Amino acid sequence: MRGLQAAGGAPLTGDIEEGAAPAAPLPKRRRIAVLATIVPIVYALDLATKTLVLRTLEGREPLVVIPDLLQFRVIFNSGAAFSLGTGMTIVFTCVAAAVVVAILRTARNLRSLPWAITLSLLLGGALGNLTDRIFRWPSGFGPGRPSPLQGHVVDFIETFPGHFPVWNIADSSIVCGGVLAVILAWRGYQIDGTRDTGAAKSTRDTQDTKTTQDTKENSDG
C-alpha cells in the first residue's frame, strides 16, 4: 500500500507534519495577476494624487476637508514614512530599493493569496516613494542636481492637524501591508500557502520527551 501511495504521489501516513496544513498553492498565473493588478493601482493612485496636489495646493494654504480632523497640505519630506527621520534621505532611498528587491525575490516562492495581497501593497507603496526619492525635487538625476537619490517625498494628507505626521497614499499602503503581514504571521500563514498551527511543535516536543524517557529506561535496565 505504501508503495502504491508513493508511486501515485499521495502522501504517506506520517509524512505530512501534524500542525502544518497541506499546501494550497496559488497558481502561478493567479499570483502574477494579483501582483500585476494591485501594484500598478497603488503606484498610479499615489503618483496621480501627488501630481494633483502639487498642481493645486503647492505654495497655498491647506485645504480643510473636516475641521480639526482632515486637511490637505503639501510638504516635501526628506525622511521616512510619516515624516520620520528627516536628514537621512540617502539611507532611506537605499533601504527602499533593498525592500523592492527583497519583495520581488520573495514573490518567486509566493503561493498564498493573502500574502500576494500583502506583498503587493508593500511593493506598490515602496515603488511610489522610491520614485520620489529618485526623481522628485530638490534632487534626483536631472541636470543641476548635485545630490542624486536624495529627492523629497511628497506628503499631503494631514489627519488631526498639528498632532499627527503628514502622509500619502504610498505610506498608507505600506502601513496596511505591514499590518497584514503581522496578522498573517501571527495566524501562522506561510508564503508557500501552508499554515503552521503550532501543533507540529507540540508533537515534536512530546516525541522528544518520550524518546528521552525510553532511552533513560533502557539504560537503567
Residue pairs with C-beta under 8 A, 6 or more apart in sequence:
2 12
2 13
5 11
5 12
6 12
11 22
16 22
17 200
17 203
18 199
18 200
18 203
19 196
19 197
19 198
19 199
19 200
19 201
19 202
19 203
20 194
20 195
20 196
20 197
20 200
21 194
21 195
21 197
22 194
23 111
23 192
23 193
23 194
24 111
24 193
24 194
25 111
25 192
25 193
26 34
26 110
26 111
26 112
26 113
26 116
26 193
30 113
31 107
31 110
31 111
31 116
34 113
34 116
34 117
34 120
35 107
35 116
35 119
35 120
35 123
37 120
38 117
38 120
38 121
38 124
39 120
39 123
39 124
39 127
40 124
41 124
42 120
42 121
42 124
42 125
42 128
42 169
42 170
42 173
43 124
43 127
43 128
43 131
45 169
46 124
46 125
46 128
46 129
46 168
46 169
46 170
46 173
47 128
47 131
49 156
49 168
49 169
50 132
50 154
50 156
50 168
50 169
53 72
53 74
53 154
53 156
54 74
54 154
57 63
57 72
57 73
57 74
57 156
58 74
59 74
62 71
62 72
62 73
62 158
62 161
63 71
63 72
63 73
64 70
64 71
65 71
65 72
68 160
68 161
69 159
69 160
70 157
70 158
70 159
71 158
71 161
72 156
72 157
72 158
73 156
73 158
73 161
73 166
74 154
74 155
74 156
75 83
75 154
75 155
75 156
75 166
76 136
76 137
76 138
76 152
76 153
76 154
76 155
77 83
77 86
77 152
77 153
77 154
77 155
77 166
78 86
78 87
78 88
78 89
78 150
78 152
78 153
79 85
79 86
79 87
79 88
79 89
79 92
80 88
80 92
81 129
81 167
81 170
81 171
81 174
81 175
82 155
82 165
82 166
82 167
82 171
83 155
83 165
83 166
83 167
84 165
85 91
85 92
89 133
89 149
89 150
89 151
89 152
90 147
90 149
90 150
92 133
93 130
93 133
93 134
93 149
93 150
93 151
94 149
96 126
96 129
96 130
96 133
97 130
99 122
99 126
100 123
100 126
100 127
100 130
103 119
103 122
103 123
103 126
104 123
106 119
106 191
107 116
107 119
109 191
109 192
110 116
110 119
110 191
110 192
111 191
111 192
111 193
112 184
112 189
112 190
112 191
112 192
112 193
114 180
114 184
114 189
115 184
115 189
115 190
115 191
117 180
118 177
118 180
118 181
118 184
119 177
120 177
121 173
121 174
121 176
121 177
121 180
122 173
122 174
122 177
122 178
122 181
124 170
124 173
125 169
125 170
125 171
125 172
125 173
125 174
125 177
126 170
126 174
127 170
128 168
128 169
128 170
128 173
129 153
129 168
129 170
129 171
129 174
132 151
132 152
132 153
132 154
133 149
133 150
133 151
133 152
133 153
134 140
134 141
134 148
134 149
134 151
135 141
135 142
135 151
136 151
136 152
136 153
136 154
137 151
137 152
138 145
138 147
138 151
138 152
139 145
139 146
139 147
139 148
139 149
139 150
139 151
139 152
140 148
140 149
140 151
141 148
153 168
153 170
154 168
155 165
155 166
155 167
155 168
155 171
156 166
156 168
157 166
157 167
157 168
157 169
157 172
158 164
158 166
158 167
187 195
188 195
188 196
188 197
188 198
189 195
190 196
